[in-house]
Amino acid sequence: MQIQSKLKPGGSSGCSVCGLTAAYQFNEIGKTGECKYCRGFERRSFKGGEKLLEDLALQPGEKIGVTVSGGKDSIYMLGVLQELLGADLILALSFYRPGLTSETAMDNIRKTAGILGTELLTVTDREAYARFRRNFEILLENPNAAAVRVLLCAGCRYGVTARLYAEGQKRNIRKYFSAASYLELAPFKEELLEALSPRGDSADGLERLIAEYPALNYDDNLAIIRRDHHYKYKNNQTMRGHLHVGPDIQLFDFDDYFENNPEQIEKTVIQKYGWQKTNRSWHFDCIIEDIKDVFYYGLLGYTEMDFKTAAMVRYGLLTAERAHEIIAAFDRKIANSYGQMAEFLKQHQLTHRMPQLDMLYKNSPYLVFPADSAAARQQ
């Protein structure tokens, strides 16, 4: 039986320019129908390769660290920097979490580094999977949109910042490049925490959220959650880097120098490096992203994809009509994801959590709980 996605409140209404969904509770649609992001939009300028070399100001023999996830943006960045600097001046750094990191992403990194002749150093976190599994169960017991990133990504943000830079520092590397795209910033995650605080402070909101989940207080889990909030790579409101890893570290944002065109970048990395993708063309290096989409869409009616397509419309990379088509297809897929989520629980020995999964789908105004599911047949 073909199951259709449920409509968002307000149907297809939203921003008259970028199409950002009306379900986004922190939006402020103006009198002309534009969202707050379109009203305040200023196209970024890009400095280019010559300015990049000038800003780096490398000393003789000095190397840089380049963080790579295996996605198209970081692979493209690695290739461009190799052309500008040469492989001998680059150390590629990746963060691997067995059981969570996409093996396709790791294959992309190894293959590209081999083609470019770039040295690759991989930092492995063998504790991440057990922490994710336990926090995932806690979230299923009490689904809360503000808790999704906090619980499911515990340990990751610190890993891809401080842990990678610490490894680079052992090689006397003080300058690092990241390819986190300005098209992919999703401010609602920070805003959800801010909304929990009477003074609108995300750190205070985090503490109030933690208090609602006593089960999180195991081992060093709370310390890791707090550390991750402190070490977040970018502040979604200001787009400024916040490292907190020492005054002698410099982080350069690749997107300050080169415009991000996802379609063009994907074609380039496929042609040059044989890049492969899974069912996601972005944020696909970690299997947790699919889980986050289910919670965000199920609880809020939108995901990070809504913000990416809206940003692409503002930059002229998509028409509003095409963005709507992409979001509609993406939403349908998530809405009808019950079977995939049930299989995920089975693969990860979590079938005892099926009742909680059923409740998530049954209670959501956006997710479809199929009538032919095992739980429905038992009723």
C-alpha positions as CSV (number, residue, x, y, z in Angstrom):
1,M,0.0,0.0,0.0
2,Q,1.4,3.4,-0.9
3,I,1.3,5.7,2.2
4,Q,1.1,9.4,1.5
5,S,2.9,12.0,3.7
6,K,0.8,14.1,6.0
7,L,0.7,17.8,5.2
8,K,2.4,20.4,7.3
9,P,0.2,22.9,9.1
10,G,-0.4,25.7,6.6
11,G,0.2,23.4,3.6
12,S,2.8,24.7,1.3
13,S,2.7,28.2,2.8
14,G,5.8,29.8,4.2
15,C,8.3,32.4,3.0
16,S,7.2,34.0,-0.3
17,V,10.8,34.2,-1.5
18,C,12.8,31.1,-0.3
19,G,9.8,28.9,0.7
20,L,11.0,28.2,4.2
21,T,8.2,26.3,5.9
22,A,5.5,28.0,7.9
23,A,6.0,25.2,10.5
24,Y,9.2,26.8,11.7
25,Q,8.1,28.3,15.0
26,F,11.0,30.8,15.3
27,N,10.4,32.4,12.0
28,E,9.0,36.0,11.6
29,I,7.2,36.4,8.3
30,G,7.0,40.1,7.4
31,K,4.2,42.0,5.8
32,T,5.5,41.2,2.4
33,G,5.6,37.5,3.1
34,E,9.4,37.2,3.5
35,C,11.0,35.3,6.3
36,K,13.5,37.0,8.6
37,Y,16.4,35.3,6.8
38,C,15.4,36.7,3.4
39,R,14.8,40.2,4.8
40,G,18.2,40.3,6.3
41,F,20.0,38.4,3.5
42,E,23.3,39.7,2.3
43,R,25.2,37.7,-0.3
44,R,28.6,36.6,0.9
45,S,31.7,37.7,-0.9
46,F,34.5,35.2,-1.4
47,K,38.2,36.1,-1.1
48,G,39.7,33.6,-3.6
49,G,42.9,31.6,-3.7
50,E,45.4,34.4,-3.6
51,K,43.9,35.9,-0.5
52,L,43.8,32.4,1.1
53,L,47.6,32.0,0.6
54,E,48.1,35.5,1.9
55,D,46.0,34.9,5.0
56,L,47.7,31.6,5.7
57,A,51.1,33.2,5.7
58,L,52.9,29.8,5.9
59,Q,56.4,29.8,7.1
60,P,59.0,27.5,5.3
61,G,58.1,23.9,6.1
62,E,54.9,24.8,7.9
63,K,52.0,22.4,7.3
64,I,48.2,22.9,7.7
65,G,45.6,20.5,8.9
66,V,42.5,19.8,6.8
67,T,39.5,18.2,8.4
68,V,37.7,15.8,6.0
69,S,34.4,14.0,6.6
70,G,34.1,12.1,3.3
71,G,31.3,14.3,2.1
72,K,31.6,16.2,-1.2
73,D,32.5,19.6,0.3
74,S,35.4,18.4,2.4
75,I,36.8,16.2,-0.5
76,Y,36.5,19.2,-2.8
77,M,38.3,21.4,-0.3
78,L,41.1,18.9,0.1
79,G,41.6,18.9,-3.7
80,V,41.6,22.6,-4.0
81,L,44.1,23.1,-1.1
82,Q,46.4,20.5,-2.6
83,E,46.4,22.4,-5.9
84,L,47.2,25.6,-4.1
85,L,49.8,24.3,-1.6
86,G,51.0,20.9,-2.7
87,A,50.4,17.6,-0.9
88,D,53.6,18.0,1.2
89,L,52.1,20.9,3.2
90,I,48.8,19.2,4.1
91,L,47.8,16.7,6.8
92,A,44.3,15.4,6.2
93,L,42.4,14.6,9.5
94,S,39.4,12.4,9.8
95,F,37.2,11.3,12.7
96,Y,36.0,7.7,12.7
97,R,33.4,6.2,15.0
98,P,33.0,2.5,14.4
99,G,29.3,1.6,14.0
100,L,28.3,5.2,13.3
101,T,30.6,6.6,10.6
102,S,29.6,5.7,7.0
103,E,32.2,3.3,5.6
104,T,31.5,4.9,2.2
105,A,32.7,8.2,3.7
106,M,35.9,6.6,4.9
107,D,36.5,5.0,1.6
108,N,36.1,8.4,-0.1
109,I,38.7,9.9,2.2
110,R,41.2,7.2,1.8
111,K,40.8,7.1,-2.0
112,T,41.1,10.8,-2.4
113,A,44.1,11.1,-0.1
114,G,45.7,8.3,-2.2
115,I,45.0,10.1,-5.5
116,L,46.3,13.4,-4.2
117,G,49.3,11.9,-2.3
118,T,48.1,13.6,0.9
119,E,49.1,12.2,4.3
120,L,46.0,11.0,6.2
121,L,45.6,10.7,10.0
122,T,42.4,9.2,11.3
123,V,41.3,9.6,15.0
124,T,39.1,6.8,16.2
125,D,36.5,7.1,18.9
126,R,35.5,3.5,20.0
127,E,33.3,4.7,22.8
128,A,30.9,6.7,20.6
129,Y,28.6,3.9,19.5
130,A,27.7,2.6,23.0
131,R,27.0,6.2,24.1
132,F,24.8,6.8,21.1
133,R,22.9,3.6,21.6
134,R,22.1,4.4,25.3
135,N,21.2,8.0,24.6
136,F,19.0,7.0,21.7
137,E,17.0,4.8,24.0
138,I,16.7,7.6,26.5
139,L,15.4,9.9,23.7
140,L,12.9,7.4,22.5
141,E,11.5,7.2,26.0
142,N,10.9,11.0,26.1
143,P,11.1,12.5,22.6
144,N,12.0,16.2,22.6
145,A,13.2,18.2,19.6
146,A,15.6,20.2,21.7
147,A,17.3,17.0,22.9
148,V,17.9,15.4,19.5
149,R,21.3,16.9,18.7
150,V,22.3,17.0,22.4
151,L,21.7,13.3,23.0
152,L,22.4,11.7,19.7
153,C,25.6,13.7,18.8
154,A,27.2,13.5,22.2
155,G,31.0,13.4,21.8
156,C,31.0,14.2,18.1
157,R,31.5,18.0,18.0
158,Y,34.4,17.8,20.4
159,G,35.9,15.0,18.3
160,V,35.9,16.9,15.1
161,T,37.3,20.0,16.6
162,A,39.5,19.7,19.7
163,R,40.5,16.0,19.3
164,L,41.6,16.5,15.7
165,Y,43.4,19.7,16.4
166,A,45.2,18.1,19.3
167,E,46.5,15.4,17.0
168,G,47.6,18.0,14.6
169,Q,49.4,19.9,17.3
170,K,51.5,16.8,17.9
171,R,52.9,17.5,14.4
172,N,53.3,21.2,15.3
173,I,50.3,22.2,13.1
174,R,48.6,25.3,14.3
175,K,46.4,26.2,11.2
176,Y,43.4,24.2,10.1
177,F,40.8,24.3,7.4
178,S,37.2,23.2,7.5
179,A,34.5,23.0,4.8
180,A,31.4,23.5,6.9
181,S,29.0,25.1,4.4
182,Y,27.2,28.4,5.0
183,L,24.3,26.7,3.1
184,E,23.9,24.1,5.8
185,L,23.4,26.2,8.9
186,A,20.2,25.3,10.7
187,P,19.6,27.8,13.5
188,F,16.6,26.1,15.0
189,K,18.8,23.6,16.9
190,E,20.3,26.4,19.0
191,E,17.0,28.3,19.2
192,L,15.3,25.2,20.7
193,L,17.8,25.4,23.6
194,E,17.5,29.1,23.9
195,A,13.7,28.8,24.1
196,L,14.1,26.7,27.3
197,S,15.8,29.5,29.1
198,P,14.0,32.5,30.5
199,R,16.9,34.7,29.5
200,G,17.3,33.1,26.1
201,D,20.7,31.6,26.8
202,S,21.5,28.2,25.1
203,A,23.9,27.1,27.9
204,D,21.2,27.7,30.5
205,G,18.7,26.0,28.2
206,L,21.0,23.0,28.0
207,E,21.1,22.6,31.7
208,R,17.3,22.8,32.0
209,L,17.0,20.2,29.3
210,I,19.5,17.8,31.0
211,A,17.4,18.1,34.2
212,E,14.5,16.6,32.3
213,Y,16.5,13.4,31.6
214,P,17.8,11.9,34.9
215,A,18.9,8.8,32.9
216,L,21.6,10.8,31.2
217,N,23.6,10.9,34.4
218,Y,25.8,7.8,33.8
219,D,29.5,7.5,33.5
220,D,31.0,10.7,32.0
221,N,28.0,11.3,29.7
222,L,26.9,14.6,31.2
223,A,30.5,15.9,31.0
224,I,30.7,14.9,27.4
225,I,27.3,16.6,26.6
226,R,28.4,19.8,28.3
227,R,31.8,19.7,26.6
228,D,30.2,19.3,23.2
229,H,28.1,22.4,23.7
230,H,31.2,24.4,24.7
231,Y,33.2,23.1,21.7
232,K,30.5,23.6,19.0
233,Y,32.2,24.5,15.8
234,K,30.0,27.3,14.6
235,N,27.5,29.6,16.3
236,N,24.5,29.4,14.0
237,Q,23.4,32.9,14.9
238,T,26.6,34.7,14.0
239,M,28.4,32.3,11.7
240,R,31.6,33.1,13.6
241,G,34.0,30.3,14.6
242,H,34.2,29.5,18.3
243,L,37.0,27.1,18.9
244,H,37.9,27.4,22.6
245,V,40.9,25.2,22.1
246,G,43.7,27.6,22.7
247,P,44.9,31.0,21.4
248,D,47.6,29.4,19.3
249,I,45.1,27.7,17.0
250,Q,43.8,29.3,13.8
251,L,40.7,27.9,12.0
252,F,40.1,28.9,8.4
253,D,36.7,28.5,6.8
254,F,37.1,27.3,3.2
255,D,33.8,28.9,2.3
256,D,35.2,32.3,3.1
257,Y,37.3,31.9,0.0
258,F,35.3,29.9,-2.4
259,E,31.6,29.8,-3.2
260,N,29.7,26.6,-2.5
261,N,27.8,25.2,-5.5
262,P,26.7,21.7,-4.4
263,E,25.8,20.5,-7.9
264,Q,29.1,21.7,-9.4
265,I,31.1,20.4,-6.5
266,E,29.5,17.0,-6.7
267,K,30.3,16.7,-10.4
268,T,33.9,17.7,-9.8
269,V,34.6,15.2,-7.0
270,I,32.9,12.3,-8.8
271,Q,35.0,13.0,-11.9
272,K,38.3,13.6,-10.2
273,Y,38.2,11.2,-7.3
274,G,35.5,8.7,-8.0
275,W,33.5,10.1,-5.0
276,Q,30.6,8.0,-3.9
277,K,27.5,8.9,-1.9
278,T,24.9,7.0,0.0
279,N,21.2,8.0,-0.1
280,R,22.3,11.4,1.3
281,S,24.3,13.9,-0.7
282,W,25.2,15.9,2.4
283,H,25.6,15.1,6.1
284,F,25.9,11.5,5.0
285,D,29.1,10.6,6.8
286,C,27.2,9.5,9.9
287,I,24.3,7.1,10.2
288,I,22.8,9.2,13.0
289,E,21.7,11.9,10.5
290,D,18.8,9.8,9.3
291,I,17.7,9.2,12.9
292,K,17.8,12.9,13.6
293,D,15.7,13.6,10.5
294,V,12.9,11.3,11.8
295,F,12.8,13.0,15.2
296,Y,13.0,16.5,13.8
297,Y,10.4,16.0,11.2
298,G,8.2,13.9,13.5
299,L,8.3,16.5,16.3
300,L,8.6,19.8,14.4
301,G,7.5,19.2,10.8
302,Y,10.8,20.2,9.3
303,T,14.5,19.2,9.2
304,E,17.8,20.8,8.4
305,M,17.0,20.2,4.7
306,D,14.4,22.9,4.8
307,F,17.1,25.4,5.7
308,K,19.6,24.2,3.1
309,T,17.2,24.4,0.2
310,A,16.0,27.9,1.4
311,A,19.6,29.1,1.5
312,M,20.2,27.7,-2.0
313,V,17.2,29.6,-3.3
314,R,18.6,32.9,-1.8
315,Y,21.9,32.2,-3.6
316,G,20.2,31.4,-6.9
317,L,21.2,27.8,-6.9
318,L,17.6,26.5,-6.8
319,T,14.3,28.0,-7.9
320,A,11.6,28.2,-5.2
321,E,9.6,25.6,-7.2
322,R,12.5,23.1,-7.3
323,A,13.2,23.6,-3.6
324,H,9.6,22.8,-2.8
325,E,9.8,19.6,-4.9
326,I,13.0,18.5,-3.1
327,I,11.5,19.2,0.3
328,A,8.2,17.5,-0.6
329,A,10.1,14.3,-1.7
330,F,12.4,14.4,1.4
331,D,9.4,14.8,3.7
332,R,7.5,11.9,2.1
333,K,10.5,9.7,2.6
334,I,10.8,10.5,6.3
335,A,7.1,10.4,6.8
336,N,7.1,6.8,5.5
337,S,10.2,5.7,7.3
338,Y,8.6,3.4,9.9
339,G,9.9,0.3,8.2
340,Q,13.4,1.6,7.9
341,M,13.4,2.6,11.6
342,A,12.0,-0.7,12.7
343,E,14.9,-2.4,10.7
344,F,17.4,-0.1,12.4
345,L,16.2,-1.2,15.8
346,K,16.5,-4.8,14.7
347,Q,20.0,-4.3,13.4
348,H,21.2,-2.7,16.6
349,Q,19.5,-5.1,19.0
350,L,17.0,-2.6,20.1
351,T,13.7,-4.4,19.3
352,H,12.7,-4.0,22.9
353,R,12.2,-0.3,22.1
354,M,9.6,-1.0,19.4
355,P,6.7,0.2,21.7
356,Q,8.4,3.6,22.0
357,L,9.1,3.8,18.3
358,D,5.4,3.0,17.6
359,M,4.3,5.8,20.0
360,L,6.6,8.3,18.2
361,Y,5.0,7.5,14.9
362,K,1.4,7.3,16.2
363,N,1.7,10.6,18.1
364,S,3.3,12.6,15.4
365,P,1.1,14.8,13.1
366,Y,3.7,14.3,10.4
367,L,4.9,10.7,10.5
368,V,2.8,7.8,9.1
369,F,2.2,4.8,11.3
370,P,1.3,2.1,8.8
371,A,-1.9,0.2,9.3
372,D,-0.1,-3.1,8.3
373,S,2.6,-2.7,11.0
374,A,2.9,-5.5,13.6
375,A,1.8,-3.2,16.4
376,A,-1.3,-2.1,14.5
377,R,-2.3,-5.7,13.8
378,Q,-2.1,-6.5,17.5
379,Q,-4.7,-3.8,18.4
